[in-house]
């Protein structure tokens, strides 16, 4: 007997893993930032926190509005949650614990826009494929 997932639902395990990864990735990214920071001014800390958390907030917002999306697009969203969370933790962890360079702030500046780009590309492709399948 095979279990088929209806078009209107998403895989529950992947959804749960994505949401957990989103929380762990955001918390871990902030923790690595504080571990790596070298007493910057309070305003700079605040701005970096907004910047670092922005992809996670965008993914959480996408999750909240995703109930009307196709199953493929929602599944892609959950996979992107896992990839962004794991990727940021690896990159920030390598910088904070591993090898520190003279331009360490560059890592914290570049990861957010790269994450945004990945999110936009992956979800756009999934939405386009879903639209073509439904015709």
C-alpha positions as CSV (number, residue, x, y, z in Angstrom):
1,X,0.0,0.0,0.0
2,X,1.5,3.4,-1.0
3,X,0.8,6.6,0.8
4,X,0.3,9.5,-1.5
5,X,0.6,13.1,-0.3
6,X,-2.3,15.2,-1.6
7,X,-1.4,18.2,-3.8
8,X,-2.7,20.6,-1.1
9,X,-0.4,19.3,1.7
10,X,3.3,19.2,2.3
11,X,5.5,16.5,3.8
12,X,5.2,17.0,7.6
13,X,8.7,15.7,8.4
14,X,10.4,18.0,6.0
15,X,8.3,20.9,7.2
16,X,9.2,20.2,10.8
17,X,12.9,19.8,9.9
18,X,12.9,23.1,8.0
19,X,11.3,25.0,10.9
20,X,13.6,23.5,13.4
21,X,16.6,24.3,11.2
22,X,15.3,27.8,10.7
23,X,15.3,28.4,14.5
24,X,18.7,26.7,15.1
25,X,20.3,28.5,12.1
26,X,19.1,31.9,13.3
27,X,20.2,31.3,16.9
28,X,23.5,29.7,15.9
29,X,24.3,32.6,13.5
30,X,23.7,35.1,16.2
31,X,25.8,33.1,18.7
32,X,28.7,32.8,16.2
33,X,28.4,36.6,15.5
34,X,28.7,37.4,19.2
35,X,31.5,34.9,19.6
36,X,33.5,36.4,16.7
37,X,32.7,40.1,17.3
38,X,35.4,42.1,18.9
39,X,33.4,44.7,20.9
40,X,31.9,46.8,18.1
41,X,29.7,49.8,18.9
42,X,26.1,48.9,19.9
43,X,24.6,50.4,16.8
44,X,26.8,48.3,14.6
45,X,25.8,45.2,16.6
46,X,22.1,46.0,16.1
47,X,22.5,46.6,12.4
48,X,24.5,43.3,11.9
49,X,21.9,41.4,13.9
50,X,19.1,42.7,11.6
51,X,21.3,41.8,8.5
52,X,22.2,38.3,9.8
53,X,18.6,37.4,10.7
54,X,17.0,38.9,7.6
55,X,17.1,35.6,5.5
56,X,15.7,33.7,8.4
57,X,12.9,36.2,8.9
58,X,12.1,36.1,5.1
59,X,11.9,32.3,5.2
60,X,9.6,32.4,8.3
61,X,7.4,34.9,6.5
62,X,7.4,32.8,3.4
63,X,6.3,29.8,5.5
64,X,3.4,31.8,7.0
65,X,2.1,32.6,3.5
66,X,2.9,29.3,1.9
67,X,-0.3,27.5,2.6
68,X,-1.7,28.5,-0.8
69,X,1.4,27.5,-2.7
70,X,1.8,24.3,-4.6
71,X,3.3,21.3,-2.9
72,X,6.4,21.5,-5.0
73,X,7.0,25.2,-4.0
74,X,6.4,24.5,-0.3
75,X,8.7,21.5,-0.4
76,X,11.3,23.7,-2.1
77,X,10.8,26.3,0.7
78,X,11.5,23.7,3.4
79,X,14.6,22.4,1.6
80,X,15.9,26.0,1.2
81,X,15.3,26.5,5.0
82,X,17.6,23.5,5.6
83,X,20.3,24.7,3.1
84,X,20.3,28.3,4.4
85,X,20.5,27.2,8.0
86,X,23.2,24.7,7.5
87,X,25.2,26.9,5.1
88,X,25.1,29.9,7.5
89,X,26.1,27.8,10.5
90,X,29.0,26.3,8.6
91,X,30.3,29.6,7.2
92,X,29.8,31.6,10.4
93,X,31.2,28.8,12.5
94,X,34.3,28.5,10.3
95,X,34.9,32.2,10.7
96,X,34.1,32.3,14.5
97,X,35.8,29.2,15.6
98,X,38.1,28.3,12.7
99,X,40.3,30.6,10.8
100,X,39.9,34.3,11.5
101,X,41.1,36.6,8.8
102,X,41.8,40.3,8.8
103,X,38.5,40.9,6.9
104,X,36.3,38.8,9.1
105,X,33.3,41.2,8.9
106,X,33.1,40.4,5.1
107,X,31.7,37.0,6.0
108,X,28.9,38.6,8.0
109,X,28.2,41.1,5.2
110,X,28.1,38.7,2.2
111,X,26.2,35.6,3.6
112,X,22.8,37.4,3.9
113,X,22.6,38.6,0.3
114,X,23.8,35.2,-1.0
115,X,21.1,33.6,1.1
116,X,18.5,36.0,-0.3
117,X,19.6,35.2,-3.8
118,X,19.4,31.4,-3.2
119,X,15.9,31.8,-1.7
120,X,14.7,34.0,-4.6
121,X,16.1,31.7,-7.3
122,X,15.0,28.4,-5.7
123,X,11.4,29.6,-5.0
124,X,11.1,31.3,-8.4
125,X,12.1,28.1,-10.2
126,X,9.8,26.0,-8.1
127,X,6.9,28.3,-8.7
128,X,7.5,28.4,-12.4
129,X,7.7,24.6,-12.6
130,X,4.5,24.3,-10.6
131,X,2.7,26.8,-12.8
132,X,3.8,24.9,-16.0
133,X,2.7,21.6,-14.5
134,X,-0.8,22.9,-13.6
135,X,-1.5,24.0,-17.2
